[in-house]
């Protein structure tokens, strides 16, 4: 009973403490901030809303002049046209769908895993040349993907990986953004004393990494999932690596549908909306997980 009473008193004290908190700004300032944030959110959501409205317009409204933002005669014919076009493909539509999800999921898992394992010794180990290696990772962030496109292709071709799933996955694994992000988060959120205490208790490095480090940096690798899934999902049109139609992703067939002339403009708008659904779903799920982890992990 004493434990329950102490817990009750603590909850009551925390409630009273929060109750005494008062905002320093006036009601007008609160309304002004709310209206400003509402304006910013509306501006950021405008392209997404416009894409959805375009996919629901018939052709005469898409090409209407002056252009109209809202749709007056909504229709689902654009989505029906996409479905009818995919039914007449030489390769089954399910094959394109499998290729995209397989490459995206496999690449995301490998990228997050390798980035986490590479970042741990760089963040918490002391070895000869560690500062130079960390600085090297920072320097590699200065180069855009177009700079290394030719060397990547030559490496993939020499390894005999052209026309394979790994032709898309392996080049993406060379991105150093994940290692840099994970390392920075490990340095900031995991005290060295915690790792030393685990080593004194007899825990191995693998156990420390799996049971202490990874749960502590969940916001970081959930953020990596967002970026990796988005990049790999949009990599289905990597024509420089994939030539076989059986190995192409969903983006490739959707791009071919979109480039079918003015008569397929509505279908192209519907394709854009369909391709946005998986990344947006992953973003919404990962964002909620990141916010929940940040709230309950005690990170500041």
C-alpha positions in Angstrom: 0.0 0.0 0.0 2.9 2.4 0.7 4.2 1.9 -2.8 0.8 2.7 -4.3 0.4 5.7 -2.0 3.8 7.0 -3.1 3.0 6.5 -6.7 -0.3 8.3 -6.3 1.4 11.3 -4.5 4.0 11.5 -7.3 1.3 11.5 -10.0 -0.6 14.1 -8.1 2.5 16.3 -7.7 3.2 16.0 -11.4 -0.3 17.0 -12.3 -0.2 20.0 -10.0 3.1 21.0 -11.5 1.8 20.9 -15.0 -1.3 22.7 -13.9 0.7 25.7 -12.6 2.4 26.1 -16.0 1.2 29.2 -17.8 2.0 30.3 -21.3 3.7 33.7 -21.5 1.9 34.6 -24.7 -1.6 36.0 -25.1 -4.6 34.3 -26.7 -4.1 36.5 -29.8 -0.5 35.3 -30.1 -1.6 31.7 -29.8 -4.2 32.2 -32.6 -1.6 34.0 -34.7 0.9 31.1 -34.4 -1.8 28.6 -35.2 -2.9 30.5 -38.3 0.7 30.8 -39.4 1.4 27.1 -39.0 -1.9 26.3 -40.7 -0.8 28.4 -43.7 2.6 26.7 -43.9 1.0 23.2 -43.7 -1.5 24.2 -46.4 1.3 25.4 -48.6 3.3 22.1 -48.1 0.3 19.9 -48.7 -0.7 21.8 -51.9 1.3 19.6 -54.4 -0.1 16.4 -52.9 -3.7 17.6 -52.9 -3.3 18.9 -56.5 -1.9 15.5 -57.7 -4.9 13.7 -56.2 -7.4 16.2 -57.7 -5.7 15.8 -61.1 -6.1 12.1 -61.0 -9.8 12.5 -60.5 -10.4 14.9 -63.4 -11.6 13.8 -66.9 -9.5 14.8 -69.8 -11.5 17.9 -70.7 -10.9 19.3 -67.2 -7.2 18.4 -67.3 -6.6 20.4 -70.5 -9.1 23.2 -69.6 -7.9 26.7 -70.0 -7.5 28.6 -67.7 -6.4 25.7 -65.5 -8.7 24.8 -62.7 -7.5 23.7 -59.3 -10.6 21.9 -58.1 -12.4 19.1 -60.0 -16.0 19.6 -61.0 -16.9 16.2 -62.4 -14.8 13.7 -60.5 -14.3 10.3 -62.1 -12.3 7.1 -61.5 -11.9 6.4 -65.2 -8.2 7.3 -65.0 -7.6 4.5 -62.4 -9.7 2.1 -64.5 -7.5 2.9 -67.5 -4.4 2.1 -65.6 -5.8 -1.2 -64.5 -6.9 -2.1 -68.1 -3.4 -1.2 -69.4 -1.7 -3.4 -66.8 -3.9 -6.3 -67.8 -2.4 -6.3 -71.3 1.2 -6.3 -70.4 3.7 -8.9 -71.8 4.9 -9.5 -68.2 2.3 -10.0 -65.5 1.7 -7.0 -63.4 2.2 -9.0 -60.2 5.8 -9.6 -61.4 6.5 -5.9 -61.5 4.9 -5.5 -58.1 7.0 -8.3 -56.6 10.2 -6.9 -58.1 9.6 -3.4 -56.6 8.7 -4.6 -53.1 11.4 -7.3 -53.0 14.2 -4.9 -54.0 12.8 -2.1 -51.7 12.4 -4.3 -48.6 15.7 -6.2 -49.1 17.6 -3.1 -49.7 16.1 -1.2 -46.8 16.9 -4.1 -44.3 20.5 -4.4 -45.6 21.1 -0.7 -45.6 19.8 -0.1 -42.1 21.7 -3.1 -40.7 25.0 -2.3 -42.4 24.8 1.3 -41.5 24.1 0.5 -37.8 26.9 -2.0 -37.6 29.4 0.3 -39.3 28.5 3.3 -37.2 28.9 1.5 -33.8 32.7 1.1 -33.9 33.1 4.5 -35.5 31.1 6.1 -32.6 32.3 4.1 -29.6 35.6 2.4 -30.5 39.1 3.9 -30.4 41.5 2.6 -33.1 44.3 3.9 -35.3 42.9 6.2 -38.0 39.4 6.5 -36.5 39.3 10.3 -36.8 40.4 10.1 -40.5 37.8 7.5 -41.3 35.1 9.6 -39.6 36.2 12.6 -41.6 36.2 10.6 -44.8 32.6 9.7 -44.3 31.8 13.5 -44.0 33.7 14.2 -47.2 31.8 11.6 -49.1 28.5 13.4 -48.3 29.7 16.3 -50.6 29.4 14.2 -53.7 26.0 13.8 -55.4 24.9 10.5 -57.0 25.7 11.7 -60.6 29.4 12.0 -59.8 29.8 8.3 -58.8 27.3 6.9 -61.4 29.9 5.8 -63.9 32.3 4.2 -61.3 29.3 2.4 -59.8 28.2 1.0 -63.2 31.7 -0.2 -64.0 31.9 -2.0 -60.6 28.5 -3.6 -61.1 29.4 -4.7 -64.6 32.8 -6.1 -63.6 31.0 -8.1 -60.8 28.6 -9.5 -63.3 25.5 -8.2 -61.5 23.9 -6.4 -64.4 20.3 -7.6 -64.9 19.9 -8.8 -61.3 18.3 -7.5 -58.1 21.6 -6.7 -56.5 22.5 -4.3 -59.4 20.1 -1.9 -57.6 20.6 -2.9 -54.0 24.5 -3.0 -53.8 25.1 0.5 -55.3 22.7 2.0 -52.8 24.5 0.3 -49.9 27.5 2.4 -50.6 25.7 5.5 -49.5 27.4 6.9 -46.4 24.5 9.1 -45.2 23.1 6.2 -43.1 26.5 5.6 -41.4 26.9 9.3 -40.7 23.4 9.6 -39.2 23.7 6.5 -37.0 27.1 7.5 -35.8 26.0 11.0 -34.8 23.0 9.6 -32.9 25.1 7.0 -31.1 27.6 9.6 -30.0 24.9 11.9 -28.7 22.5 9.4 -27.1 24.6 6.5 -25.7 27.0 7.3 -22.7 30.3 5.5 -22.7 29.6 4.7 -19.0 26.6 2.6 -20.0 28.7 0.5 -22.4 31.5 0.1 -19.8 29.0 -1.1 -17.2 27.7 -3.7 -19.6 31.2 -4.9 -20.4 32.0 -5.2 -16.6 28.9 -7.4 -16.2 30.3 -9.7 -18.9 28.2 -8.7 -21.9 29.8 -9.3 -25.3 30.0 -6.6 -27.9 27.3 -8.4 -30.0 24.9 -8.4 -27.0 25.7 -4.8 -26.2 25.0 -3.8 -29.8 21.7 -5.8 -30.0 20.3 -5.1 -26.6 21.6 -1.6 -25.7 22.7 0.3 -28.7 20.0 -0.6 -31.2 17.0 0.1 -28.9 18.6 3.4 -27.9 19.0 4.6 -31.5 15.6 3.5 -32.7 14.7 7.1 -33.9 17.8 7.1 -36.1 17.2 3.8 -37.8 13.5 4.5 -38.2 14.5 7.7 -40.0 16.8 5.6 -42.2 13.9 3.4 -43.1 12.0 6.4 -44.4 14.9 7.5 -46.7 15.9 4.1 -47.8 12.4 2.9 -48.7 11.8 6.1 -50.7 15.0 5.9 -52.6 14.8 2.2 -53.4 11.1 2.5 -54.3 11.9 5.2 -56.9 14.9 3.2 -58.2 12.8 0.9 -60.3 13.6 2.8 -63.5 17.3 2.1 -63.2 17.6 1.4 -66.9 21.4 1.5 -66.7 21.4 -1.7 -64.6 18.2 -3.6 -65.6 17.5 -4.6 -69.2 15.4 -7.7 -68.7 11.6 -6.9 -68.6 11.1 -9.7 -66.0 13.4 -7.8 -63.5 12.0 -4.3 -63.9 10.1 -2.7 -61.1 6.7 -1.1 -60.9 8.1 2.4 -61.7 9.3 1.2 -65.1 5.9 0.0 -66.3 4.2 3.0 -64.8 6.6 5.3 -66.6 5.8 3.5 -69.9 2.1 4.0 -69.3 2.6 7.6 -68.5 4.5 8.3 -71.7 1.7 7.0 -74.0 0.6 10.4 -75.4 -2.0 13.0 -74.5 -4.7 10.4 -74.3 -3.0 8.9 -71.3 -2.5 12.1 -69.4 -5.3 11.1 -66.9 -3.7 7.7 -66.5 -0.3 9.4 -65.8 -1.9 11.4 -63.0 -3.4 8.3 -61.6 0.0 6.5 -61.8 1.6 9.4 -59.8 -0.9 9.0 -57.0 -0.6 5.2 -56.9 3.2 5.4 -56.7 3.0 7.8 -53.8 0.9 5.5 -51.6 3.6 3.1 -50.3 6.2 5.8 -49.4 3.6 8.0 -47.7 2.3 5.0 -45.7 5.9 4.1 -44.6 6.5 7.8 -43.7 3.4 8.0 -41.6 4.2 4.8 -39.7 7.8 5.6 -39.2 7.1 9.2 -38.2 4.8 8.1 -35.4 7.3 5.6 -34.2 10.1 8.1 -34.1 7.9 10.6 -32.1 6.9 7.9 -29.7 10.4 6.7 -29.2 11.7 10.3 -28.7 9.0 10.9 -26.1 9.6 7.8 -24.0 13.3 7.4 -24.3 14.2 10.5 -22.3 16.3 12.0 -25.1 16.7 15.7 -25.0 
